């Protein structure tokens, strides 16, 4: 038998010489079960972190040495602590930096409204896939473009602080969609087309070298537990969707 070392193909090319890669690992928080069918936006509700199989699967693919961020909302902190407990990082909740830039869209007066009744009261917006088109600002709240701009600014700021490292952000569906749009060089509204499930992992790599910068997208909405249908409840409506028994229904 040959002693030649075999390099396992991972689907991600090796780091080119002279290029600095900052890896962003975005994790959406665990499902909220206590919303009573109401829009919650930035309402500070807890989440359900009881599915240890899901957290174990996610923890296995996250980097062991990373800088961790979350929003100021408790559901992201609870999700991060569950990932720590599952072995995601040799860290404690004290290492989790809270940054309001990663909070969900503030939906103003829409928060607290019955989700089904809200969407039934509005004209269909096929191009938005969200609560409203990207440019529409919720009364007393934000537009998705507002979310896009604050997430973009935070990415630029944190990239400068942790160049060449791994950054894990436990966040929400809206900011993750915004981050994808930014990485792909798209308008804010294009990010709304992406589905982001609870506890899913999205990885966006920032590349810098020789005066040029760019992005690579190794994964979007990755669900390492997906082979087991008993965990299909991680697919929680994040906009005009209707809850179904399984993701494939």
C-alpha distance (Angstrom), angle and dihedral (degrees) to the residues before:
residue distance angle dihedral
X1 . . .
X2 3.79 . .
X3 3.80 118.5 .
X4 3.77 91.0 -149.3
X5 3.79 112.5 133.1
X6 3.78 114.1 -117.0
X7 3.79 118.6 -145.8
X8 3.78 110.7 -142.6
X9 3.79 113.6 -132.6
X10 3.79 111.2 -122.9
X11 3.78 101.1 175.1
X12 3.82 90.0 -112.0
X13 3.83 117.5 98.1
X14 3.82 118.2 -127.7
X15 3.79 119.6 -93.4
X16 3.81 109.1 -85.2
X17 3.80 117.4 -125.0
X18 3.78 112.2 -92.1
X19 3.78 94.1 16.7
X20 3.80 121.5 116.5
X21 3.80 114.4 -150.5
X22 3.79 123.2 -160.4
X23 3.79 109.8 -168.4
X24 3.80 118.9 -149.1
X25 3.81 115.8 -161.7
X26 3.81 110.5 -167.8
X27 3.82 117.8 -165.3
X28 3.79 122.0 -174.5
X29 3.79 113.9 -139.3
X30 3.82 122.8 -101.8
X31 3.84 119.3 -87.8
X32 3.79 121.3 -70.4
X33 3.81 109.1 -132.8
X34 3.81 100.6 175.5
X35 3.81 100.6 62.5
X36 3.84 92.7 101.5
X37 3.78 90.1 -141.1
X38 3.80 92.4 -58.1
X39 3.79 130.7 130.6
X40 3.79 108.2 -103.9
X41 3.81 108.4 174.9
X42 3.80 104.6 161.0
X43 3.81 94.2 -3.7
X44 3.80 103.2 128.5
X45 3.80 101.8 -119.9
X46 3.84 125.4 159.6
X47 3.80 122.7 -116.7
X48 3.79 135.7 -138.4
X49 3.82 111.9 -104.4
X50 3.81 96.5 167.1
X51 3.83 97.9 111.1
X52 3.80 99.9 93.2
X53 3.80 92.8 175.9
X54 3.80 90.8 60.7
X55 3.80 92.9 47.3
X56 3.78 92.1 46.5
X57 3.81 91.0 52.1
X58 3.80 93.0 48.6
X59 3.81 92.9 44.9
X60 3.79 91.2 55.6
X61 3.81 93.9 61.5
X62 3.82 98.2 43.6
X63 3.82 121.0 94.5
X64 3.81 116.4 -99.0
X65 3.80 94.5 -141.5
X66 3.79 109.9 47.8
X67 3.78 143.5 127.5
X68 3.80 109.9 -110.6
X69 3.80 127.3 -145.6
X70 3.80 133.5 176.1
X71 3.78 137.5 170.8
X72 3.80 121.7 -99.6
X73 3.82 90.9 -100.8
X74 3.80 118.6 104.4
X75 3.79 96.5 -129.1
X76 3.81 90.2 67.9
X77 3.81 91.6 49.0
X78 3.80 91.5 49.5
X79 3.79 90.9 49.4
X80 3.81 91.9 49.3
X81 3.81 92.1 49.4
X82 3.82 90.2 50.5
X83 3.81 89.2 51.8
X84 3.80 90.9 48.8
X85 3.81 89.3 51.1
X86 3.81 89.4 50.5
X87 3.81 90.6 55.5
X88 3.81 100.9 -98.9
X89 3.80 93.2 140.3
X90 3.79 141.3 -2.9
X91 3.79 88.2 -110.5
X92 3.78 145.0 104.7
X93 3.80 130.2 -135.2
X94 3.83 87.7 -96.9
X95 3.82 88.3 74.3
X96 3.81 92.0 58.1
X97 3.80 111.3 106.3
X98 3.80 114.9 -150.8
X99 3.78 115.8 -142.5
X100 3.80 121.6 176.2
X101 3.81 89.4 -153.2
X102 3.81 87.0 77.4
X103 3.83 95.6 53.7
X104 3.78 122.8 117.7
X105 3.80 119.1 -94.4
X106 3.79 111.0 -73.9
X107 3.78 102.4 -121.8
X108 3.80 95.9 -169.5
X109 3.79 114.4 -165.0
X110 3.80 90.7 6.2
X111 3.80 91.1 68.1
X112 3.79 110.0 101.3
X113 3.80 94.8 23.4
X114 3.79 119.4 125.3
X115 3.81 105.7 -94.7
X116 3.82 97.0 -140.9
X117 3.80 93.5 45.4
X118 3.81 91.6 47.8
X119 3.79 93.9 55.0
X120 3.80 92.7 41.7
X121 3.82 88.4 56.5
X122 3.79 94.2 54.9
X123 3.79 132.3 72.4
X124 3.83 111.6 -105.4
X125 3.81 112.3 -92.0
X126 3.78 105.3 -166.1
X127 3.78 91.4 175.2
X128 3.80 95.5 57.2
X129 3.84 106.1 52.6
X130 3.80 84.9 -168.9
X131 3.77 141.6 74.0
X132 3.79 91.5 -69.3
X133 3.80 140.5 -15.4
X134 3.79 112.6 -66.1
X135 3.80 94.5 -104.2
X136 3.83 96.6 49.8
X137 3.80 112.5 99.7
X138 3.80 116.7 -148.6
X139 3.84 111.6 -121.2
X140 3.78 104.8 -89.3
X141 3.80 91.2 0.1
X142 3.80 143.6 66.4
X143 3.77 140.0 -66.1
X144 3.78 120.5 -130.9
X145 3.80 87.6 -109.6
X146 3.82 87.2 60.3
X147 3.82 88.7 53.7
X148 3.80 90.9 48.0
X149 3.80 92.4 52.6
X150 3.82 95.5 49.1
X151 3.80 92.7 45.7
X152 3.81 91.4 47.8
X153 3.81 91.1 50.9
X154 3.82 91.5 48.8
X155 3.81 91.9 50.2
X156 3.81 91.2 52.6
X157 3.81 91.5 47.1
X158 3.81 96.1 47.0
X159 3.80 93.6 42.1
X160 3.80 87.4 61.2
X161 3.81 91.2 51.4
X162 3.82 98.8 46.8
X163 3.80 106.5 28.1
X164 3.78 112.9 170.3
X165 3.80 94.3 13.3
X166 3.78 139.9 102.4
X167 3.81 118.8 -96.1
X168 3.80 122.1 -169.1
X169 3.80 115.6 -163.9
X170 3.79 118.6 -171.3
X171 3.77 101.4 -159.7
X172 3.80 145.0 133.3
X173 3.78 138.6 -78.1
X174 3.80 96.0 -97.2
X175 3.82 98.7 51.5
X176 3.81 91.8 44.6
X177 3.81 90.7 52.9
X178 3.81 88.0 49.1
X179 3.81 91.7 50.6
X180 3.81 91.1 52.1
X181 3.79 91.8 51.0
X182 3.81 90.5 49.6
X183 3.80 93.3 49.2
X184 3.79 91.9 49.3
X185 3.81 92.8 47.6
X186 3.80 91.6 -118.1
X187 3.77 133.4 141.9
X188 3.78 114.9 -92.7
X189 3.80 94.2 -105.7
X190 3.81 91.4 59.4
X191 3.80 89.5 66.6
X192 3.79 90.5 64.6
X193 3.82 90.3 70.3
X194 3.82 91.9 70.0
X195 3.81 120.7 91.8
X196 3.81 114.0 -138.5
X197 3.80 115.9 -170.9
X198 3.78 126.3 -157.1
X199 3.82 112.4 -83.9
X200 3.80 91.2 6.7
X201 3.80 120.4 141.5
X202 3.80 124.8 -129.8
X203 3.80 117.7 -175.2
X204 3.78 122.8 -160.7
X205 3.82 118.8 179.4
X206 3.80 119.6 -154.1
X207 3.82 112.1 -151.9
X208 3.80 123.5 -162.3
X209 3.78 131.2 175.3
X210 3.80 144.2 125.5
X211 3.78 91.9 15.0
X212 3.81 93.9 -54.7
X213 3.78 131.3 104.9
X214 3.76 133.3 -168.2
X215 3.79 145.0 149.6
X216 3.79 136.3 -111.4
X217 3.82 122.9 -162.9
X218 3.83 112.2 -150.1
X219 3.83 95.5 170.0
X220 3.80 143.4 1.5
X221 3.81 124.2 -166.2
X222 3.80 91.8 -7.2
X223 3.82 111.1 -177.2
X224 3.81 109.6 -170.1
X225 3.80 92.1 -175.3
X226 3.83 93.9 54.7
X227 3.81 95.3 107.4
X228 3.83 88.6 73.1
X229 3.85 110.5 68.5
X230 3.81 91.8 -161.2
X231 3.81 88.4 79.4
X232 3.82 96.4 53.4
X233 3.82 90.2 114.9
X234 3.81 88.1 83.0
X235 3.82 84.4 85.8
X236 3.81 100.5 88.3
X237 3.82 120.0 170.0
X238 3.80 110.4 -97.8
X239 3.78 98.9 -178.8
X240 3.82 134.6 -10.5
X241 3.81 92.3 -14.4
X242 3.80 122.3 122.0
X243 3.79 119.2 -132.8
X244 3.81 113.8 -108.3
X245 3.84 132.2 -175.4
X246 3.81 91.8 -107.3
X247 3.78 135.3 14.2
X248 3.82 90.6 -113.2
X249 3.82 95.7 54.3
